């Protein structure tokens, strides 16, 4: 599968992008970054994933894949392609719920 050539946007596309209003998702992301909450949430996520053994599980999957294909025949892109769906699916619901609650609390406190 070949990826398309990246070309710069046409001038019209740049003008349209500047004129449009940011989406709610973009506004929330900006607020999270500006307040430093996004970094705190990322750190919380890292801690919870280590605590529940998710990180070790992903590491084991990567090692098994590398052994199967041969260490010299595996790229980072190969690992990302194979591990990402498994990793996303195996995040515990309790971790997702905790992060979602923290995001909701943040949004309530900023009155968006």
N, C-alpha and C positions, 0 to 999 in steps of 0.2 A: 504494500500500500504506500503510495507516494503522497506526500503532503503538497499542497499547492504553494506556489511561489508567493512570498509575502511582498506585496506592493504597497507603497504609501497610499493613503486614501486620497480620493479626488478632492479638490478644493471645496466643492459643494458639500461633500460629506462632513468636512471639518466645520463649515459654517452651521450646518444643521445641528451638529453635536453641541456646539457652543450655545445655540438658541434654545435647546430643549431644557425642560425642568428636570432636576435629578429625581430619580424614583425614590420611593420610601425606603427601599432596601439600601440604596446609595446613601441616603441621609443618615440612616441608622448606622451604617458602616463608618461614615465620617465621624459621627458622635462617639462611637466606640473607640475609634483611634485617637481622637482629640482628648478624650478623658483618660486614656490609658487603660480603660476597662478591657479592651481587646487583648492586650498583652497579659493582663491578669487572668482572663478567661483561658487563654492558651496555656498558661502555666498551670492552672487548675486542671485542665484537660490532660496535660502531660502527667501530672501527679496521679490522677485517678487511673489513667491507663497503665501506669507502672504498678500501682497498688493492686489492681485486679488481674495482673499477669498478662494483659493484652500485648504489651511491648515484647515480652519474652516469647509469646506465641508467634508474633510476626517475625521475630528474629529467627526462630526455629524453622518457620516456613521458608524464609529466604535461604537459610543454610541448606535445607533439604532440596530446594529447587536448584541451587548452585551445584550440589553434589550430583544430582540427577543429570544435569546438562553438561557438567564439567566446568571447573572453576574458570578456565580461560575462555569459555564459550558463553558467558553470561555478562550482560551489560546492566547498568542501572535501569535503563529504560525497560529491559526485559522484566526485571524484578518489579518495577512499578506497575507494569501492565498486568502481571500475574497476581501480585499481592494486594493491590488497591481494592478490588471488589471484595475479596475475602476480609480484608481489614475493616472496611466500612460496615460490612454485614455483621462482624463479630464484636462491635463496640457494645458493651452492656447497656441495656435500656436505662438502668439507674444512672449511668454517667450522662447519657443524653438528657434525661429528665432534669438532672441537677444543673446542667449547663443552660437548658431552656428556662428553668426557673430563675437563674441568675440574670439571664438576658431580659426576661420579663420584668424583674425587679429594677434593673437598670433603666429600662424604658419608662416604667412608671415613675421613677424618681426624676427623670429628665422631662417628663410631661410631653412626650411626642404624640 
